C-alpha cells in the first residue's frame, strides 16, 4: 500500500488535532513526531510517495489508525 505526501500531511493534521502540542515549549506529541520524521525524510529524499511496508511499525500503526478513521 502506497502513501503520498498529501495523505501523510492529512494524517499529521489528524493526529495534531487529537494530540495537540503541549507545555510551555509546545512540544509535539509522540504520534506527530513519528509522522513528522517520515515527512522530513520524504522531503529530504525528494520522494512524493512511499510504500507503507518501508515504514517502521509505529508509523504504520498511526497511519492505519488514521485511514480507519477516514475511509476513502
SVG drawing of the C-alpha trace seen along z (x, -y; Angstrom):
<svg xmlns="http://www.w3.org/2000/svg" viewBox="-15 -28 32 32">
<polyline fill="none" stroke="black" stroke-width="0.4" points="0.0,0.0 1.4,-3.4 1.3,-6.6 1.7,-10.0 2.7,-13.3 -0.8,-14.7 -2.1,-11.7 0.8,-12.0 0.0,-15.7 -3.6,-14.8 -2.6,-12.1 -0.3,-14.5 -3.1,-17.1 -5.4,-14.3 -3.0,-13.4 -2.3,-17.1 -6.0,-17.6 -6.3,-14.5 -3.0,-15.1 -2.2,-18.8 1.2,-20.3 1.5,-20.8 3.6,-22.5 5.4,-25.9 7.6,-24.7 4.5,-23.4 6.2,-20.1 4.8,-17.8 3.0,-14.7 4.8,-11.3 2.4,-10.5 3.1,-13.7 6.8,-13.3 6.8,-9.8 4.9,-11.1 6.9,-14.3 10.1,-12.2 8.6,-10.3 7.6,-13.6 11.0,-15.1 12.7,-12.0 10.4,-12.1 11.2,-15.7 14.9,-15.2 15.0,-12.3 12.6,-14.2 10.1,-11.4 6.3,-12.1 5.2,-8.6 6.5,-5.7 5.4,-2.1 3.8,-1.6 5.9,1.6 9.0,-0.6 7.9,-2.4 8.6,-1.3 5.8,0.3 4.9,-2.8 4.4,-5.0 2.4,-2.2 0.2,-1.8 -0.6,-5.5 -1.3,-5.7 -3.6,-2.7 -5.5,-4.3 -5.8,-7.5 -7.0,-5.6 -9.6,-3.7 -11.0,-7.0 -11.1,-8.4 -12.1,-5.7 -12.0,-6.6"/>
</svg>
